[in-house]
Structure formats: structure tokens, C-alpha cells
Amino acid sequence: MKIATWNVNSLAVRLPQVLDWLAANPVDALCLQELKLSDDKFPLEALAAAGYQCAVFGQKTYNGVAILSRTPPRDIVKNINGFSDEQSRVVAATLDTPQGELRLVNGYFVNGQAPGTDKFEYKLRWLDGLRTWLKAELAAHPRLVVVGDFNITMDDRDTYDAEGLRETIHHTTEEREHLKGLLGLGLHDAFRLFEQPEKSYSWWDYREFAFRRNRGLRIDYILVSDTLKPSVKSCVIDKLPRKNERPSDHVPVIAEFDLLSKA
């Protein structure tokens, strides 16, 4: 089974790229962030023709998340239970596999602004709410995968300029401690389960030839529960879509699971 995550930075603009990528990479589930369109504008028919059923939580102009799956997503939850939020940031669904159900949570984490601002405090409150909810989700669903654009670097390996950007947004101690708190629930960064090339990033600014110079951040993650950790066979970042015309500033991250032998 393959699960992928991709912040497409406007599905209306990049639907052809998503369809092309799925044709070349027929994953079992693809989680999208920053749809930037309302539910009624979501291209259900085009994705159904590609073989995917969808759990969608859209929002006009901003945010928006979706789970595309080859099997019907069920028990869908939108946003964080117990945390009031007007933004469309989280969608969760259960997927049925031959080896049993798998719970998939897709999040577009709060970006925030500089420490000390209201938007930074909102980010920290949101992360608190997420951790509380995911603790309950894990208790109910031991086979849990959490994916998305986390808007936080895990550690200094995940940024092109660890010293120059230290304690700026995406790099603050507070943000990283919250991310460690999610791992403390019994989740694991699938990418770091394997030896990876240095300077592996999933996002690059559009400005200053950042992609060409590999001045990026790794902020897109696939986290897996203790139960699923032994099943993870690989986790890779696909940089190829960043070379497209009018690309997203993020690229897909893909994890492969051998559920038959390990789960």
C-alpha cells in the first residue's frame, strides 16, 4: 500500500498536474492540502475517472484538504474534535484494506507568523488541540497515519540554513516541541526510518531561484503509529513535480507499507 501527501497550492490551477502524477504514481491514497476551493468546485468527476473516491473539506480561496482513495473513505471527520476553528484544515477517514482498517488523518497545519504575534499563538493553540485529539484517535485506531503540510521543521537537518533561521517561524523551539509532543504519542516520522540524502527538502520558495539552489525546508511529513511502523518499507520525496510549469512550491512525499506481512 502506498500513501502520499502533497500541498498542491490550488487544486484549480494544478489539477492536470495531480492527474498526471497519479497516472505515473498510482498510489492507494493521496492527501492534498491547500485546495483553495469550496466543496462545490471540487473536481470529483475527474478524480473518479482516475479511480479515486474523495473525502473533501474545502474552503474558498484559502486552506482546504482532501483524501483521495481507491477504496471508499468512511467515518469522515472534519477539523479537530474539541477545537473550534473556522478554517478547513483537517480531514480524517477510515480506509478498509484486506488486512483491516487504517485510519488516515490529513492536515494543513497553521503556518503562523513571527513568535509573539496572534497568529503564532493561534498556531500553538491549534497544535495543542491536535495533540489532544490525536491521542484519542490513536486509542481508537492503532493503525493510524498522520500526513500533511506541518509547517514546522523537525530539526536542523530539515532546513537549508539552520543557524540563520533559528527561532524564526517554522524553526522555533516552541513549534518543534509541539511536534515532538505528537511523536510522543507513539508516532514516527516515516522519512527518518530510513537513511536519506542530506539536504532533503519538500518545499522551496518561488523566489530567488530557491529550488535551483536547493534552499528549502522539509515540512511535509508522514507519521505512522507504533503498530504500523514495522510495515513501512520506504518513504521518499518526489522532487520531479517541482520542475513542472507553474508548480506548487511543495512536492509529494510517498510512504510504502507492506501490510500483508507486518500488520
LUMSE-668856 format. One line per field, with one value per residue: x negated, y negated, z of N, C-alpha, C in turn. Coordinates in nm, 3 decimals. Last residue first. Layout:
BEGIN
n_c1	[X,...] .
n_c2	[Y,...] .
n_c3	[Z,...] .
ca_c1	[X,...] .
ca_c2	[Y,...] .
ca_c3	[Z,...] .
c_c1	[X,...] .
c_c2	[Y,...] .
c_c3	[Z,...] .
END
This chain:
BEGIN
n_c1	[-0.136,-0.328,-0.251,-0.063,-0.165,-0.410,-0.391,-0.554,-0.497,-0.594,-0.530,-0.536,-0.630,-0.544,-0.475,-0.350,-0.456,-0.454,-0.585,-0.779,-0.960,-0.828,-0.786,-1.035,-1.078,-0.938,-1.079,-0.986,-1.012,-0.939,-0.801,-0.639,-0.570,-0.652,-0.454,-0.196,-0.201,-0.289,-0.191,-0.360,-0.355,-0.493,-0.519,-0.678,-0.899,-1.212,-1.301,-1.574,-1.757,-1.853,-1.875,-1.634,-1.461,-1.518,-1.539,-1.403,-1.083,-0.929,-1.082,-1.018,-0.978,-1.112,-1.456,-1.758,-2.028,-2.143,-1.928,-1.865,-1.774,-1.453,-1.286,-1.238,-0.990,-0.809,-0.821,-0.574,-0.394,-0.331,-0.323,-0.559,-0.500,-0.371,-0.586,-0.739,-0.578,-0.616,-0.886,-0.880,-0.755,-0.942,-1.175,-1.111,-1.088,-0.860,-0.994,-1.314,-1.501,-1.731,-1.821,-2.097,-2.128,-2.017,-1.924,-1.759,-1.627,-1.639,-1.832,-1.733,-1.391,-1.136,-0.978,-0.639,-0.420,-0.303,-0.103,-0.060,0.065,0.074,0.221,0.280,0.394,0.541,0.785,0.836,0.595,0.563,0.765,0.671,0.445,0.555,0.661,0.427,0.297,0.474,0.459,0.191,0.204,0.366,0.196,-0.007,0.135,0.209,-0.044,-0.089,0.109,0.029,-0.329,-0.535,-0.712,-0.555,-0.286,-0.124,-0.025,0.131,0.142,0.355,0.370,0.534,0.529,0.663,0.668,0.757,0.883,0.736,0.615,0.734,0.866,1.053,0.994,1.144,1.029,1.018,0.894,0.829,0.890,1.062,1.134,1.258,1.270,1.251,1.190,1.329,1.184,1.065,1.198,1.417,1.421,1.584,1.636,1.451,1.363,1.350,1.025,0.847,0.880,0.789,0.882,0.814,0.859,0.817,0.683,0.881,1.086,1.323,1.250,1.334,1.286,1.367,1.277,1.331,1.197,1.038,0.996,1.019,1.284,1.273,1.151,1.353,1.561,1.469,1.317,1.497,1.683,1.813,1.620,1.391,1.033,0.776,0.625,0.415,0.340,0.425,0.323,0.396,0.366,0.233,0.083,-0.043,-0.206,-0.115,0.138,0.076,-0.036,0.181,0.345,0.188,0.176,0.448,0.482,0.376,0.572,0.739,0.577,0.340,0.120,0.078,-0.094,-0.059,-0.133,-0.045,-0.084,-0.052,-0.085] .
n_c2	[0.625,0.759,0.862,0.675,0.419,0.254,-0.074,-0.371,-0.718,-1.019,-1.356,-1.601,-1.946,-2.299,-2.497,-2.368,-2.516,-2.620,-2.330,-2.123,-2.072,-1.961,-1.693,-1.571,-1.499,-1.310,-1.148,-0.839,-0.554,-0.202,-0.029,0.016,0.197,0.114,-0.102,-0.042,-0.063,-0.325,-0.517,-0.766,-1.055,-1.226,-1.579,-1.867,-2.015,-2.088,-2.361,-2.494,-2.564,-2.470,-2.630,-2.577,-2.672,-2.950,-3.181,-3.388,-3.235,-3.027,-2.808,-2.465,-2.157,-1.933,-1.814,-1.703,-1.723,-1.388,-1.105,-0.871,-0.566,-0.566,-0.690,-0.942,-0.918,-0.871,-0.948,-0.808,-0.814,-0.826,-1.070,-1.189,-1.310,-1.533,-1.651,-1.734,-1.948,-2.110,-2.163,-2.314,-2.547,-2.636,-2.686,-2.749,-2.725,-2.841,-3.164,-3.149,-3.004,-3.017,-3.083,-3.060,-2.789,-2.639,-2.650,-2.457,-2.206,-1.964,-1.934,-2.051,-1.924,-1.962,-2.263,-2.304,-2.262,-2.025,-1.896,-1.540,-1.264,-0.987,-0.676,-0.395,-0.151,-0.199,-0.390,-0.480,-0.591,-0.773,-0.956,-1.059,-1.188,-1.370,-1.559,-1.663,-1.762,-1.965,-2.150,-2.228,-2.340,-2.560,-2.704,-2.765,-2.925,-3.138,-3.248,-3.338,-3.526,-3.722,-3.700,-3.565,-3.469,-3.549,-3.327,-3.031,-2.791,-2.504,-2.221,-2.035,-1.680,-1.377,-1.055,-0.740,-0.412,-0.110,0.221,0.514,0.624,0.514,0.203,-0.091,-0.390,-0.662,-1.001,-1.354,-1.673,-2.008,-2.274,-2.538,-2.757,-2.806,-2.600,-2.460,-2.143,-1.907,-1.759,-1.943,-1.873,-1.613,-1.266,-0.980,-0.704,-0.626,-0.613,-0.335,-0.309,-0.485,-0.830,-1.140,-1.378,-1.729,-2.069,-2.420,-2.751,-2.988,-3.007,-2.829,-2.504,-2.153,-1.855,-1.531,-1.224,-1.040,-0.788,-0.735,-0.693,-0.891,-0.946,-1.072,-1.307,-1.420,-1.440,-1.622,-1.880,-2.123,-2.317,-2.260,-2.313,-2.571,-2.593,-2.542,-2.326,-2.268,-1.918,-1.574,-1.246,-0.952,-0.603,-0.430,-0.563,-0.553,-0.761,-0.843,-0.925,-1.113,-1.312,-1.388,-1.489,-1.704,-1.859,-1.930,-2.082,-2.332,-2.527,-2.401,-2.355,-2.521,-2.376,-2.114,-1.918,-1.580,-1.241,-0.893,-0.550,-0.223,0.119] .
n_c3	[0.939,0.788,0.543,0.445,0.438,0.372,0.240,0.151,0.117,-0.033,-0.094,-0.358,-0.288,-0.301,-0.471,-0.783,-1.100,-1.377,-1.518,-1.292,-1.100,-0.894,-0.960,-0.864,-0.604,-0.378,-0.108,0.053,0.236,0.278,0.442,0.740,0.933,1.181,1.224,1.299,1.577,1.621,1.326,1.131,0.933,0.683,0.607,0.508,0.545,0.484,0.275,0.070,-0.165,-0.411,-0.627,-0.752,-0.552,-0.542,-0.696,-0.564,-0.484,-0.408,-0.169,-0.138,0.033,0.106,0.106,0.215,0.296,0.240,0.182,0.450,0.593,0.755,0.919,0.833,0.711,0.918,1.240,1.449,1.761,2.027,2.136,2.067,1.830,1.941,2.071,1.862,1.793,2.015,1.980,1.748,1.841,2.035,1.889,1.540,1.268,1.172,1.232,1.405,1.546,1.280,1.032,1.046,1.122,0.909,0.619,0.513,0.728,0.856,1.041,1.271,1.276,1.158,1.080,1.003,0.837,0.761,0.539,0.603,0.804,1.002,1.048,1.257,1.403,1.635,1.709,1.963,2.033,1.827,1.891,2.133,2.034,1.859,2.042,2.157,1.927,1.841,2.050,2.021,1.766,1.825,1.993,1.808,1.625,1.786,1.824,1.564,1.538,1.720,1.782,1.903,1.610,1.294,1.207,1.066,0.945,1.071,0.851,0.709,0.738,0.755,0.871,0.850,0.967,0.828,0.887,0.726,0.511,0.290,0.422,0.430,0.599,0.757,0.776,0.827,0.765,0.853,0.784,0.725,1.000,1.233,1.513,1.831,1.919,1.939,1.659,1.398,1.064,1.006,0.947,0.821,0.785,0.480,0.136,-0.076,-0.229,-0.331,-0.237,-0.122,0.101,0.136,0.247,0.289,0.235,0.042,-0.157,0.025,0.118,0.181,0.235,0.119,0.017,-0.286,-0.499,-0.814,-1.086,-1.266,-1.243,-0.998,-1.077,-1.230,-1.041,-0.843,-0.804,-0.617,-0.588,-0.356,-0.160,-0.278,-0.279,-0.185,-0.101,0.088,0.032,-0.012,-0.018,-0.178,-0.178,-0.346,-0.649,-0.928,-1.085,-1.327,-1.257,-1.063,-1.226,-1.381,-1.178,-1.090,-1.319,-1.351,-1.102,-1.042,-1.012,-0.831,-0.614,-0.460,-0.341,-0.283,-0.079,-0.047,0.035,-0.007,0.038,-0.083,0.000] .
ca_c1	[-0.027,-0.365,-0.343,-0.031,-0.069,-0.385,-0.367,-0.506,-0.538,-0.526,-0.605,-0.479,-0.630,-0.568,-0.603,-0.334,-0.446,-0.364,-0.549,-0.668,-1.014,-0.872,-0.681,-1.011,-1.108,-0.941,-1.030,-1.067,-0.950,-1.016,-0.911,-0.686,-0.520,-0.725,-0.596,-0.229,-0.151,-0.372,-0.177,-0.294,-0.379,-0.405,-0.553,-0.569,-0.787,-1.129,-1.265,-1.439,-1.737,-1.815,-1.985,-1.759,-1.464,-1.540,-1.586,-1.549,-1.173,-0.930,-1.022,-1.114,-0.926,-0.984,-1.351,-1.633,-1.959,-2.147,-2.029,-1.820,-1.885,-1.548,-1.306,-1.360,-1.106,-0.842,-0.847,-0.712,-0.402,-0.355,-0.200,-0.550,-0.578,-0.296,-0.472,-0.789,-0.592,-0.482,-0.842,-0.943,-0.694,-0.803,-1.174,-1.119,-1.213,-0.892,-0.879,-1.216,-1.397,-1.699,-1.676,-2.038,-2.168,-1.976,-2.006,-1.882,-1.630,-1.525,-1.854,-1.821,-1.519,-1.154,-1.093,-0.740,-0.471,-0.309,-0.197,-0.024,-0.013,0.099,0.123,0.304,0.333,0.397,0.736,0.945,0.655,0.472,0.770,0.795,0.431,0.483,0.750,0.531,0.237,0.446,0.585,0.238,0.121,0.411,0.324,-0.038,0.068,0.313,0.027,-0.178,0.114,0.152,-0.211,-0.482,-0.681,-0.669,-0.379,-0.165,-0.156,0.126,0.112,0.281,0.376,0.466,0.555,0.576,0.717,0.646,0.900,0.808,0.561,0.752,0.765,1.055,0.983,1.101,1.118,0.976,0.995,0.808,0.750,1.070,1.053,1.331,1.184,1.331,1.119,1.297,1.289,1.025,1.134,1.362,1.424,1.509,1.620,1.570,1.333,1.435,1.137,0.900,0.854,0.824,0.824,0.890,0.787,0.884,0.685,0.776,0.967,1.300,1.271,1.281,1.320,1.328,1.330,1.273,1.308,1.030,1.004,0.883,1.240,1.340,1.076,1.221,1.575,1.499,1.332,1.400,1.589,1.890,1.658,1.503,1.162,0.815,0.710,0.431,0.361,0.395,0.379,0.323,0.430,0.363,0.085,0.092,-0.228,-0.252,0.123,0.145,-0.118,0.062,0.390,0.225,0.052,0.381,0.549,0.284,0.459,0.795,0.613,0.450,0.123,0.081,-0.033,-0.107,-0.082,-0.121,-0.012,-0.126,0.000] .
ca_c2	[0.564,0.699,0.942,0.816,0.453,0.395,0.017,-0.241,-0.606,-0.890,-1.261,-1.486,-1.825,-2.173,-2.514,-2.400,-2.411,-2.666,-2.469,-2.150,-2.117,-2.100,-1.790,-1.595,-1.637,-1.315,-1.278,-0.919,-0.686,-0.313,0.024,-0.086,0.221,0.225,-0.128,-0.040,0.060,-0.212,-0.470,-0.635,-0.996,-1.112,-1.457,-1.776,-2.045,-1.967,-2.310,-2.451,-2.637,-2.377,-2.637,-2.552,-2.530,-2.865,-3.053,-3.379,-3.347,-3.059,-2.935,-2.568,-2.290,-1.913,-1.909,-1.655,-1.835,-1.516,-1.201,-0.963,-0.655,-0.516,-0.548,-0.921,-0.953,-0.762,-1.015,-0.804,-0.832,-0.695,-0.991,-1.128,-1.187,-1.439,-1.603,-1.622,-1.836,-2.060,-2.089,-2.181,-2.466,-2.605,-2.580,-2.787,-2.679,-2.705,-3.079,-3.214,-3.073,-2.969,-3.082,-3.187,-2.898,-2.615,-2.747,-2.488,-2.343,-1.989,-1.868,-2.131,-1.957,-1.870,-2.176,-2.303,-2.398,-2.054,-2.008,-1.675,-1.323,-1.131,-0.751,-0.536,-0.160,-0.174,-0.339,-0.415,-0.491,-0.660,-0.882,-0.981,-1.089,-1.255,-1.480,-1.604,-1.655,-1.850,-2.082,-2.167,-2.221,-2.459,-2.652,-2.682,-2.802,-3.052,-3.191,-3.237,-3.408,-3.649,-3.751,-3.682,-3.447,-3.558,-3.435,-3.123,-2.848,-2.650,-2.283,-2.153,-1.813,-1.470,-1.194,-0.836,-0.548,-0.203,0.078,0.442,0.661,0.658,0.278,0.054,-0.316,-0.523,-0.898,-1.219,-1.574,-1.866,-2.233,-2.398,-2.721,-2.841,-2.660,-2.543,-2.269,-1.976,-1.750,-1.879,-1.953,-1.737,-1.374,-1.103,-0.763,-0.626,-0.662,-0.442,-0.247,-0.386,-0.690,-1.067,-1.244,-1.618,-1.941,-2.309,-2.623,-2.951,-3.093,-2.922,-2.640,-2.267,-1.962,-1.668,-1.292,-1.154,-0.845,-0.775,-0.578,-0.844,-0.886,-0.942,-1.216,-1.397,-1.355,-1.483,-1.802,-2.014,-2.333,-2.251,-2.175,-2.522,-2.594,-2.679,-2.314,-2.397,-2.036,-1.706,-1.351,-1.078,-0.721,-0.389,-0.535,-0.512,-0.710,-0.790,-0.828,-0.990,-1.246,-1.331,-1.375,-1.596,-1.805,-1.849,-1.954,-2.219,-2.553,-2.452,-2.241,-2.549,-2.523,-2.150,-2.051,-1.685,-1.371,-1.013,-0.669,-0.348,0.000] .
ca_c3	[1.015,0.916,0.623,0.446,0.543,0.346,0.352,0.108,0.202,-0.050,-0.010,-0.288,-0.371,-0.230,-0.402,-0.641,-1.000,-1.271,-1.542,-1.383,-1.228,-0.875,-0.992,-1.006,-0.641,-0.524,-0.156,-0.037,0.237,0.222,0.360,0.646,0.798,1.118,1.200,1.156,1.515,1.662,1.463,1.143,1.064,0.702,0.678,0.472,0.634,0.489,0.407,0.102,-0.039,-0.304,-0.529,-0.825,-0.588,-0.423,-0.751,-0.553,-0.509,-0.550,-0.204,-0.177,-0.002,0.037,0.139,0.155,0.232,0.309,0.138,0.346,0.559,0.655,0.948,0.910,0.630,0.826,1.112,1.399,1.617,1.968,2.146,2.199,1.825,1.857,2.150,1.943,1.701,1.985,2.099,1.745,1.736,2.072,1.989,1.680,1.329,1.124,1.210,1.319,1.623,1.413,1.052,1.003,1.211,1.047,0.694,0.438,0.680,0.769,0.913,1.186,1.339,1.270,1.057,1.109,0.856,0.904,0.545,0.565,0.696,1.003,0.971,1.228,1.270,1.646,1.581,1.890,2.123,1.839,1.764,2.131,2.140,1.804,1.956,2.242,2.007,1.757,2.022,2.146,1.786,1.730,2.045,1.925,1.581,1.729,1.939,1.622,1.452,1.744,1.713,1.971,1.752,1.386,1.175,1.171,0.910,1.070,0.978,0.665,0.796,0.664,0.910,0.783,0.990,0.852,0.865,0.830,0.642,0.313,0.348,0.450,0.473,0.769,0.723,0.865,0.731,0.881,0.796,0.682,0.884,1.114,1.412,1.741,1.894,2.063,1.760,1.523,1.168,0.954,1.046,0.792,0.918,0.566,0.271,-0.024,-0.160,-0.424,-0.204,-0.243,0.093,0.078,0.248,0.221,0.306,0.136,-0.161,-0.084,0.166,0.108,0.328,0.089,0.135,-0.213,-0.426,-0.674,-0.998,-1.242,-1.368,-1.007,-0.990,-1.289,-1.159,-0.810,-0.929,-0.615,-0.700,-0.480,-0.190,-0.197,-0.347,-0.220,-0.220,0.021,0.116,-0.067,0.066,-0.191,-0.120,-0.293,-0.506,-0.886,-0.948,-1.321,-1.366,-1.024,-1.123,-1.446,-1.258,-0.997,-1.265,-1.453,-1.125,-1.061,-1.100,-0.957,-0.698,-0.552,-0.353,-0.425,-0.076,-0.139,0.077,-0.041,0.080,-0.089,0.000] .
c_c1	[0.071,-0.248,-0.365,-0.121,-0.045,-0.293,-0.352,-0.499,-0.476,-0.583,-0.525,-0.581,-0.574,-0.574,-0.637,-0.472,-0.395,-0.348,-0.441,-0.656,-0.904,-0.932,-0.722,-0.900,-1.068,-0.957,-1.047,-0.997,-1.041,-0.940,-0.995,-0.810,-0.575,-0.684,-0.669,-0.377,-0.194,-0.331,-0.273,-0.293,-0.299,-0.444,-0.447,-0.605,-0.665,-1.021,-1.196,-1.420,-1.593,-1.815,-1.964,-1.878,-1.594,-1.546,-1.610,-1.603,-1.320,-1.038,-1.027,-1.036,-1.040,-0.919,-1.225,-1.519,-1.839,-2.074,-2.028,-1.935,-1.844,-1.662,-1.413,-1.376,-1.236,-0.968,-0.896,-0.718,-0.548,-0.351,-0.220,-0.422,-0.569,-0.369,-0.385,-0.677,-0.646,-0.489,-0.701,-0.905,-0.749,-0.737,-1.032,-1.118,-1.219,-1.014,-0.919,-1.102,-1.311,-1.604,-1.635,-1.889,-2.101,-2.009,-1.968,-1.975,-1.764,-1.517,-1.749,-1.850,-1.607,-1.281,-1.115,-0.856,-0.563,-0.358,-0.197,-0.140,0.023,0.007,0.166,0.187,0.363,0.324,0.585,0.897,0.764,0.529,0.680,0.807,0.554,0.459,0.680,0.622,0.341,0.391,0.565,0.366,0.158,0.334,0.377,0.089,0.041,0.253,0.141,-0.111,0.019,0.158,-0.089,-0.360,-0.636,-0.625,-0.486,-0.253,-0.208,-0.015,0.102,0.258,0.296,0.482,0.470,0.620,0.616,0.705,0.775,0.812,0.632,0.704,0.791,0.950,0.979,1.102,1.058,1.077,0.937,0.925,0.729,0.930,1.066,1.257,1.267,1.241,1.197,1.222,1.244,1.142,1.119,1.322,1.356,1.531,1.539,1.535,1.461,1.393,1.222,1.014,0.915,0.785,0.878,0.810,0.877,0.797,0.749,0.791,0.852,1.174,1.236,1.310,1.259,1.374,1.277,1.352,1.251,1.163,1.005,0.879,1.098,1.298,1.140,1.141,1.440,1.501,1.356,1.424,1.490,1.804,1.729,1.543,1.268,0.940,0.747,0.505,0.361,0.422,0.331,0.396,0.338,0.440,0.224,0.096,-0.094,-0.282,-0.015,0.134,-0.055,-0.023,0.272,0.266,0.081,0.250,0.482,0.351,0.386,0.684,0.672,0.474,0.216,0.094,-0.039,-0.026,-0.142,-0.053,-0.102,-0.034,-0.088] .
c_c2	[0.669,0.653,0.889,0.895,0.603,0.446,0.159,-0.146,-0.477,-0.786,-1.131,-1.412,-1.709,-2.058,-2.393,-2.424,-2.461,-2.559,-2.507,-2.299,-2.146,-2.158,-1.936,-1.696,-1.671,-1.461,-1.280,-1.051,-0.778,-0.443,-0.085,-0.035,0.124,0.250,-0.011,-0.056,0.071,-0.084,-0.355,-0.591,-0.868,-1.048,-1.349,-1.636,-1.959,-1.993,-2.176,-2.411,-2.610,-2.446,-2.540,-2.548,-2.495,-2.716,-2.950,-3.242,-3.304,-3.163,-2.953,-2.694,-2.383,-2.044,-1.878,-1.744,-1.787,-1.621,-1.327,-1.055,-0.740,-0.616,-0.488,-0.777,-0.920,-0.791,-0.910,-0.871,-0.843,-0.700,-0.847,-1.048,-1.113,-1.306,-1.508,-1.564,-1.713,-1.941,-2.035,-2.098,-2.324,-2.515,-2.537,-2.665,-2.704,-2.644,-2.952,-3.115,-3.167,-3.063,-3.038,-3.196,-3.030,-2.732,-2.741,-2.581,-2.374,-2.133,-1.909,-2.064,-2.027,-1.901,-2.090,-2.217,-2.411,-2.196,-2.057,-1.770,-1.469,-1.195,-0.897,-0.595,-0.300,-0.180,-0.315,-0.344,-0.412,-0.550,-0.759,-0.899,-0.999,-1.148,-1.356,-1.512,-1.585,-1.734,-1.957,-2.087,-2.150,-2.329,-2.541,-2.624,-2.710,-2.919,-3.100,-3.170,-3.298,-3.521,-3.667,-3.741,-3.577,-3.529,-3.439,-3.235,-2.938,-2.696,-2.435,-2.237,-1.918,-1.611,-1.285,-0.977,-0.647,-0.342,0.000,0.293,0.589,0.703,0.427,0.120,-0.167,-0.459,-0.761,-1.120,-1.437,-1.785,-2.082,-2.340,-2.572,-2.800,-2.686,-2.616,-2.348,-2.106,-1.819,-1.876,-1.876,-1.827,-1.496,-1.206,-0.893,-0.684,-0.667,-0.486,-0.357,-0.306,-0.598,-0.921,-1.179,-1.490,-1.834,-2.185,-2.512,-2.805,-3.044,-3.005,-2.735,-2.399,-2.090,-1.763,-1.434,-1.191,-0.942,-0.828,-0.610,-0.728,-0.832,-0.870,-1.078,-1.298,-1.322,-1.392,-1.654,-1.922,-2.218,-2.267,-2.162,-2.382,-2.533,-2.683,-2.451,-2.383,-2.162,-1.815,-1.487,-1.183,-0.840,-0.504,-0.494,-0.467,-0.668,-0.724,-0.764,-0.883,-1.114,-1.255,-1.308,-1.471,-1.689,-1.787,-1.873,-2.083,-2.425,-2.476,-2.287,-2.432,-2.568,-2.300,-2.105,-1.812,-1.478,-1.137,-0.789,-0.464,-0.124] .
c_c3	[1.065,1.000,0.764,0.541,0.555,0.456,0.299,0.228,0.149,0.045,-0.011,-0.202,-0.291,-0.331,-0.315,-0.581,-0.866,-1.163,-1.442,-1.412,-1.330,-1.003,-0.972,-1.034,-0.785,-0.568,-0.307,-0.067,0.157,0.243,0.296,0.573,0.695,0.974,1.135,1.127,1.369,1.589,1.493,1.288,1.076,0.835,0.663,0.522,0.603,0.593,0.389,0.247,0.006,-0.167,-0.412,-0.729,-0.659,-0.460,-0.640,-0.598,-0.505,-0.584,-0.356,-0.215,-0.035,-0.005,0.058,0.200,0.151,0.227,0.224,0.303,0.440,0.638,0.857,0.959,0.702,0.745,1.013,1.262,1.574,1.817,2.098,2.221,1.958,1.847,2.071,2.030,1.772,1.890,2.079,1.866,1.737,1.968,2.023,1.771,1.479,1.193,1.134,1.294,1.538,1.487,1.192,1.030,1.174,1.139,0.841,0.515,0.614,0.719,0.809,1.052,1.237,1.349,1.180,1.061,0.976,0.933,0.689,0.560,0.679,0.900,0.971,1.151,1.215,1.512,1.588,1.764,2.051,1.927,1.769,2.003,2.145,1.910,1.902,2.160,2.093,1.839,1.937,2.122,1.916,1.747,1.955,1.987,1.699,1.685,1.894,1.741,1.500,1.661,1.746,1.905,1.818,1.529,1.283,1.117,1.023,1.036,0.963,0.790,0.721,0.716,0.821,0.819,0.934,0.864,0.899,0.803,0.757,0.451,0.372,0.360,0.505,0.631,0.751,0.810,0.765,0.826,0.811,0.676,0.853,0.987,1.288,1.643,1.790,2.044,1.888,1.620,1.298,1.069,0.986,0.904,0.909,0.703,0.354,0.116,-0.096,-0.361,-0.308,-0.220,-0.032,0.086,0.188,0.213,0.223,0.182,-0.076,-0.060,0.052,0.176,0.271,0.198,0.130,-0.087,-0.323,-0.623,-0.850,-1.143,-1.357,-1.135,-0.987,-1.207,-1.221,-0.932,-0.904,-0.734,-0.710,-0.605,-0.324,-0.243,-0.256,-0.307,-0.275,-0.111,0.030,0.036,0.015,-0.109,-0.138,-0.232,-0.462,-0.738,-0.889,-1.187,-1.363,-1.133,-1.079,-1.345,-1.329,-1.075,-1.169,-1.403,-1.236,-1.075,-1.137,-1.059,-0.831,-0.646,-0.466,-0.448,-0.219,-0.116,-0.014,0.013,0.052,-0.052,0.000] .
END
